[in-house]
Amino acid sequence: MSFVGTFKSIGSNLQSHWKRYIQYALAIFFIFFAIHFFSSQGDELKNIQTQIAVFNRFWLWMSILITLLFVVLQGVMYQYAFKSIQKRIPLLLGINLFLKRNFVSVFLPAGGITSLAFFNKDILRQKISKSESNIAASIYAFLGILSVVIVGIPIIIYALCISINIQNIGALVLLLIGMIVVLCYFIWDLKKQKFLYKILIKYFPKLENSIHSIFVNEFDKKSLYITLVISILIDIIGIFQLYFVMKGLAAFSNLFIASLAYIIVVILLIVSPFLRGVGAIEVSLAYILGKFGYSRAEALGITLLFRFFEFWFPLFLGAIAFLVKVDKFIIRILPSCFALLLGIINIYSVLTPPIITRFELENSVLSLKTMTTSNYFVLMAGLFLILNAFLLLKGSKTAFVTAIALCIVSIVGNLLKSLDYEEAFVGLVVLITLVISAKDYRAKSKFGISNHASQLILLSCAIVLVYGYLGLYFLNFAYWHIHLNFFQVSSLLFKSIFMLKVKHGFLFNKITRYFFYSLSISSFSVIIWILVLLLRPKYLKINESNNANDLILAKDLLFRMHDSANDFFKIWNDKQIYFSQILDGFVSYKSYKNYVVVLENPVISDKRKLHFLVEEFENYCRLHNLKPFYYRVSAEFVNAIETFKKKKLLIGQEAILDLGTFSLTGKSMKSIRNAINNAQRNGLTVTTNLPPIKDGLLQQLVQVSDQWLDENNRKEIGFSQGSFDWDILKNQTILTVENKEGMVLAFVNILPTFGQNIATYDLIRYIPNAPNGTIDFLLVETFNYLKANGLQFVDIGFAPFSGLNEIDVKNFLEMSIKFTHEKIKPIADYQQGLRKSKEKFGPNWENKYLVYNEDFDLLQFPIVYRNIIKV
């Protein structure tokens, strides 16, 4: 490619993907700015901690409550902003929208305005268009500014009347009036399509429809007025935030001073939105407070704490909103990670010396024995929490209950052993995360231990006891020379096993010390092993084999209400079948541990009631602690269960060939015609073999199949496709390709259609040295046979991850899969080759999806799928 051509290609690429590149650039800017921001705020956060230590506790809680009210009212304001354009959003969505936009506004230029363009996805799910969302955001922003003017003008005029000595305070009045004038002129200009409107449309032509819709829409005036009232209340709450901080820290407080200081700060923020988070606003507030007689220390303390409640606290809540929303994946693994961290902290806390002042303070209230006992409990809780962290990832319900108990022991134990409230706070955080994610722990534990495991446990315990007794008697004989009877030795042994403090007069040389270490480690290992066996999740085996009556009933249902060309696999002998208790239908699935994978759409007579069958099956899964995947389901199924709030992933496309329009004529079919001609020149013929198939032919098919499997070390797989089964193939139509000598070179079996107008085939197997074009020849003859027997369509197979290039990827997961299958050459070549082998026949492509609950479950799917396809 020439130099000019390269630049043209780059230019074309930029033009077609400019939005995505802007998103990447913004993401990179966001990350670097966030790193710089938080690294530069370290000293301030330490100062805030110091100020909170001396803050009056009553006003601290009042400040927290009023800040939470501030956040809730922001969500209500969003609600009424949407109501003013006759749209509705839930309160939680409004709060979530505020928290997220507030969070990113810190890291964006003019974030208070630019952040309003973010996080529209959840709003679009409420069947609200993007232009309507932009209108509501504009109402929210405009009324937010207007409320500051309404609240601010009386306060500043009053300040002028009482001759407040603040420089340029009169200019603030003019500034407020100027803001109103500018806003009104801007709205008038857009409505009349004057100068500013023409400039905007010239450089941003896509804004034309949005601006037009603003002035065409009918607004609900009542909701507009309510939105304005709520915005005024939010500003009043902001004033009280500052007033409560003043009450909690300073020697004197004044509501008017708080009002004036707050209004000046907010006006500065509106006029210069780039100042947020960089310190200029805080300097202004400290300066104003100083003018009213506050000392430098008091002004700085009030400023820092006001900034905490007005800035840091909502920012922290915004971060939590993001964590909760990351497909709940982080929330799913956080309890395990936190439990591991708490276990390590507990052990470290026990092994390090306590803070002397706290130890002495607690010892004045509690006995030393109580504190020592608490120390041991914290140590044991730490050790078991580390073990429990792994079991929590497995979703064990017993591990969840155990973790709750261990967290409570950690909290109480850390407070009792030496008033370690930091460690106790970590325990409280872990406890809260466990409670929040309680519904994820449903797998019951295996309290039954196998005979083999029981024998090993008993043998291990016996070895530890024998080792302990012999070791203690030997040490006493060799070093201690103390009279110890059997009961004293047993007491010493069991204290060592459970790591309790041993009161001794023994000679503690290296050998003695190492012996006690080895005894504690070996005994603890056995205890851990027993707990793992007891607490590991129990995977229920339900309906592992269907009886003959179930299969006959399922087959009968398929004849009456067939669903797809692959229905035969739904009654294959590896499937488990759930029959609906209230509807005429069933679900075909296969289970592995606590997961079930449903094959394609459930079978039901009335497809309008599909979601009721899915709901019934979901309840069945919950009852048995199972997590369902719906594999290779159609877009129709995805739409039917939209209310279940499940996640979907495009996993490929099914190729459906219309036999009525299929023809070998035309340029696109030249390669197939050449393949057929080559096969016929080699003397190959296709024979149709109707059931029952003769044993001699089946024996030849076994040889072809074995050669095909051995060629590339293939193995038989099942679930969504069949394996070579003599009894099943004997009763199916099989087309074979034979040479002049009558030797079978390739074959394909046609699956039962259950009365549908669509058919499919299963095994396509051939010998390694079959002539070129053999398979194309076989497939074309298969299509002709099906067409001659009145079939209208044929399913020619599934192409994994095909079609991703035809959709607009909506999440990181789809983007990752698309990148893998486009850029990693071996995978890309395989996927493209598979698609081309089907595409040459000119089929229509139908999207197929994997539907699941959470991204954490999706991580398990490759392991689950690899096990359920085993034959």
C-alpha angles and dihedrals in degrees: 000000000000124000091251091046091053091054091047090052091049091047092050091049092050091048094052096042103030094123092055093048090051089052091051091048091049091048092052091046090048093052096047093044091048091051091049092045098052094041090054094048098058096102092048092052090052090050091050089054090053092050093049089055091064096035117117106257096221093054090042091060091042089054092050092049094047090048090053089049088050090055093047092050089052088057091048089050090055089049093055092042086062092041089058088066092044094259130120134211129178118259092241090055090051092051091045090050092052094046094049096044090045089051096052093040088073091062100039129081107257085000096178088067104026094049090065088075092062135087100024094142095089090046091052088055088062087064091255116139123234092247090052089050090052091050091052090048090051091051090049092051097042095048090045089059093041092054091054088054093048093049095037104050096063091046094050093044089052089050089054091049093055091043099242108195100231118130117250095359089142089058088061091063090051089046092054092048090046091053091055092047093049092048093048092047091048091052092045091049093051093047094049092039093234133150101315092042092055092049092050093048092047094057099026107032093168089068092068095085093045093050091045092051091053093062096036096053120094110236125212100235094197091057090046091055092046090050089053092048091051090049090052089050089052090055090048089051088051088056091051091049088062092041093053091050089052090050092050098047114021134071091235135019135193128192093212092053089050090049095050094044092048094048093049091050093048092047090052089050092051094046093046110025092173089072095071113118096002099095103252093107091051093050089053092051093049089049092052093048089050090056089058093057103268115143118245091254093049093046092049092047093050091047093050095048094043087052089051094055097036098039117011099040095053088042090055091048088050090054089052090050089055093048092050091048099049087105086284087276096122092043088053095055098032096083090055093047092045092048089053090048092048090050091053091046091050093052092045090048092053094046095049124071116263124246103271098221092051092044092052092045092052093042088058088063105029131043120254089241091059091049092048092049090050088052091057092046091052091049093051091044089053093051094048093044089059089054093043093053090071093047091050089061087057090057095243112174092205090050088052093052090045091051091052090052092046091050090053090048089049093050095047094037095051091049093048100043098058108331093270096172093166091063090042090054090053088052090051091051091051090048091052093049090050092051092048092053096039094122091063092067107075105125110111119224129250103245090169114086120202120247091246092052091046091054091050091049093050090047091050092049090048091050091051092049094046091046090049097048095044092045094050093047091048093049091048091050095045104036119000103048092194125144104249123171124206094266093051091049090049091050090050091047096051093046088053092047092053093040095242121156113273118215103211147158091204129135101253102203125156093274093052093046094048091047093055090046092051092047092051093046095048094046092046090051091054091048090050091050092051091049092049090053091048099043102038112117119271113230109204117222105214127176091347091171126028116222122232093261092057092052093046091050093047090048091050090051090051091057089054101040111017117180111186144356089262095058091116090070089058089069096038113131093254094063133096116213129212113198116205115246095209106023137054100254149069143220122230116208147145125223134217119182106312095341131087125196116207115209112230122310120343114255114249136158096222109042090192087072095050093113090056091056090048090049091051092049091047090054089050090052092049090051091055096038092247128148115214131217119191106212126202094354123164130249086252090062092047090053093046094057097040091120091061090072093224125156124247134202126192104233101173147302136278116226112224117187120204104221091194093065099030112118137160092222123105138051095282091061096051094103091052092049089051091050092051092047091050091051092049092048087056089056096251121156134185118230124196111218115195123203137303090055116210118248092235092059091045089054090056090048090053089057093049091047093049092050091049091051094046094049096078100010091263123173131207113262132186145182101081094026137032133254129216104286116170095206095048096045091049089068099044135082110258127191116204134192111221133183126223091279092055094251114150110238099172140356143189129196122215117221124226112271099206090221096307126136090234127074137183139189131225123196117042105180133162141170117264096247097048112139119262113273095029095122095044089050091050094048095048090051089048090053090049091050093050092046091050088053093056100262116145102192138026127200105223096187150281123290109204115230091356115146099036089115090057097056134065103250110230105190144031093257094057090043091053093049091047091050091049094051094044104039107029100081104211092048093041092050093049094047094045092046091051092050093046091051088062100031093063089072091059102241130169115248124228121194117239124199143198111223119199143154109242138003089243088062090048090060087060095049098087090055092045093047093047089056100044094052092057113112 
